[in-house]
């Protein structure tokens, strides 16, 4: 019995530590692995139908990629944090919304972006190539890349600490 109690205490202590971590530091189930390189060779479409290589959209700076849809309540909940990060880091970081094709069209997403005055680059993943390449488990899935194209953060849901995630991608000042 004392052995079980000690083991139980260790497990509970580990659980307490994990729950105490900020959301930006917790491990994410599913999706591309932190530390992996950005998938290459992906060409998506702008919301007006023009082909756009994802690497061109990102360029040579850190990037925040969000897989989203107009019907996604978690994406809507996440939008204020994304907008605050765009305002704060927009000159240093590329912000790219990748629209998933599930029950969506590029035209519908374009209208949504325009009506809400959303900022950043928005691409449409018509063939789900990016969804597959990034192993996106859900809408509201965020991937943050450093300037070298390494994944430094992944998360899903409407309560992600986008500011902390972006800071992981920036060079120390």
Secondary structure by P-SEA (a helix, b strand, c coil): caaaaaaaaaaaaaaaaaaaccccccccccccccccccccccccccccccccccccccccccbbbbbcccccaaaaaaaaaaaaaaaaccccbbbbbbbbcccccaaaaaaaaaaaccccbbbbcccaaaaaaaccccccbbbbbcccccccccccccccaaaaaaaaacccc
